[in-house]
Structure formats: C-alpha cells, structure tokens
C-alpha cells in the first residue's frame, strides 16, 4: 500500500532533525517511551512514570525536547483520532526510518497483510457475536499494534 498518510513524511522529516547526537534507534525508543508517559499522565498521574519521563528528557537538548513534543502532535494527527485512518502509522514510521533489526527479531508486517489476516480472523462477525458478546484478538507480533488496528478496521466496517 502506498503511504496515504502525509503525517508519516512530516514525522520522518522532523525526526531526522532531532537529537542527531544520539543513535536513531535510541531517539525513537525514547520518543515512544516519553510519549507513553506523557499520555498516561494526562489521564492518571503516576510519579514513577513522571520520573522516568524526566530522566529521559535530561538526555536531550531543549530544542530537541521541543521537537519531541511536535513529533507527538504529528503522530496524533497521523493516527487520525477524529476520523480514523486505519494504518499501522508507528510501524510504518519505524520501518521508513530503517530502524528494524533482524538480529533483535524486529520484522514489520505490511499493513495489507495485517488487513488480510484480520479479514480472515473476524469473518462472519455478526454470527460470532451472537455466540458470545466478545471476540478475542491475538496480536502475535506485539509491535506497534498493526493486527489490532486491522481488526478495529474490520469492526468499523461491520458497523
């Protein structure tokens, strides 16, 4: 699938300007962890997560910390929280930045493959939900959640 999400290119462009004094993988890892801490603490504050966030922030210059905030905003737009864009945005960014590492067992499942697997897994949804009021979904790769996103797309299309 071609990259229909313009926020991916915007994210990558800004990311490539951020913290060039650290390895790209570390910057991405820290960004994801800082974003998770910040989002969590907006809902339910955790002193432990706040301390973790502040420890990570200390590794970066002020301009780069500001860029991290902008990256989170771009990611939020890319996730299409107002009108869902069904796409593994974080996985796509990760792979476009060439951060995957076979030695670490990191492999990207193209979203079209996740979509196909979801279509096969949640077929005949109405009948399955009559048997039980829930459906169990497994994310076998446990990466950026591409399989869960694809299943959500199928639920949305089924109404």
C-alpha positions in Angstrom: 0.0 0.0 0.0 1.3 3.4 -0.9 1.8 5.8 2.0 -1.6 7.7 2.1 -0.8 9.4 5.4 1.0 12.7 4.9 1.8 12.8 8.6 4.3 10.0 8.2 6.5 12.0 5.9 6.2 15.0 8.2 7.1 13.0 11.2 10.2 11.5 9.5 11.4 14.9 8.3 11.2 16.4 11.8 12.6 13.2 13.5 15.7 13.4 11.2 16.4 16.8 12.6 16.1 15.7 16.2 18.9 14.7 18.5 21.5 13.9 15.9 24.0 13.3 18.7 22.2 10.0 19.6 21.7 6.8 17.6 18.3 7.0 15.7 17.1 3.8 17.4 17.6 5.3 20.9 15.9 8.6 19.9 12.9 6.7 18.6 12.7 4.4 21.6 13.0 7.4 23.9 10.3 9.3 22.0 7.9 6.4 22.2 8.5 6.0 25.9 8.3 9.7 26.6 5.0 9.9 24.6 3.5 6.9 26.5 4.4 8.5 29.9 3.0 11.9 28.8 -0.2 10.5 27.5 -0.7 8.2 30.6 0.0 11.0 33.0 -2.7 13.2 31.3 -5.3 10.5 32.2 -3.9 9.1 35.5 -0.8 10.7 37.0 2.0 8.3 38.1 5.0 9.7 39.9 7.1 6.8 38.7 6.2 7.5 35.0 6.9 11.2 35.5 10.3 10.4 37.0 11.0 8.1 34.0 9.9 10.8 31.6 12.1 13.4 33.3 15.1 11.0 33.3 14.7 10.6 29.5 14.3 14.3 28.9 17.7 15.0 30.6 19.4 13.2 27.7 18.3 15.8 25.2 18.9 19.5 24.5 16.0 21.9 24.9 15.3 22.3 21.1 15.2 18.5 20.8 12.7 18.2 23.7 10.5 20.7 21.9 10.8 18.7 18.7 9.7 15.6 20.6 6.6 17.4 21.6 6.0 18.4 18.0 6.6 14.8 16.9 3.9 13.7 19.4 1.5 16.2 17.8 2.3 15.0 14.3 1.8 11.4 15.4 -1.5 12.2 17.0 -2.6 13.8 13.7 -1.3 10.8 11.8 -3.4 8.4 13.9 -6.5 10.2 12.8 -8.1 10.4 16.1 -11.0 12.5 14.7 -11.5 10.3 11.7 -9.7 7.1 12.0 -7.1 6.3 9.4 -6.6 2.6 9.6 -2.9 2.2 9.1 0.0 1.0 11.3 1.4 4.5 11.5 4.0 3.9 14.1 5.2 0.7 12.4 5.4 2.4 9.1 7.4 5.2 10.6 9.7 2.7 12.3 10.4 0.9 9.1 10.7 4.0 6.9 13.4 5.2 9.4 15.1 1.8 8.8 15.2 1.1 12.5 14.2 -2.5 12.2 16.8 -5.0 13.1 16.6 -8.7 12.2 19.2 -9.5 15.0 16.6 -8.1 17.5 13.9 -10.1 15.8 12.2 -7.0 14.6 10.2 -7.5 11.4 7.5 -5.3 10.0 4.2 -6.9 8.9 3.0 -4.8 6.0 -0.5 -3.4 6.9 -2.1 -5.0 3.9 -1.0 -8.4 5.3 -2.4 -7.5 8.7 -5.7 -6.4 7.0 -5.9 -9.7 5.1 -5.3 -11.7 8.4 -7.9 -9.6 10.2 -10.5 -10.2 7.4 -9.9 -13.9 7.7 -10.0 -13.8 11.5 -13.2 -11.8 12.0 -15.3 -13.0 9.1 -19.0 -13.6 9.8 -18.7 -11.1 12.7 -22.5 -10.9 13.4 -22.9 -14.7 13.8 -19.8 -14.9 16.0 -21.0 -12.1 18.3 -24.4 -13.9 18.7 -22.4 -16.9 20.1 -20.5 -14.7 22.6 -20.7 -10.9 23.3 -17.0 -10.5 22.7 -14.3 -11.6 20.3 -10.7 -12.4 21.5 -8.0 -11.0 19.3 -4.3 -12.0 19.4 -1.5 -9.7 18.4 1.2 -12.3 17.8 4.0 -9.9 16.9 3.4 -7.4 19.7 4.9 -4.5 17.8 3.1 -1.3 17.0 -0.3 -3.0 17.1 -0.9 -3.4 13.3 -3.0 -6.5 13.8 -5.2 -4.8 16.4 -5.6 -1.8 14.1 -6.6 -4.0 11.2 -9.2 -5.8 13.4 -10.6 -2.4 14.5 -10.9 -1.5 10.9 -13.0 -4.7 10.3 -15.2 -3.9 13.3 -15.7 -0.4 12.0 -16.7 -1.7 8.5 -19.1 -4.2 10.1 -20.8 -1.3 12.0 
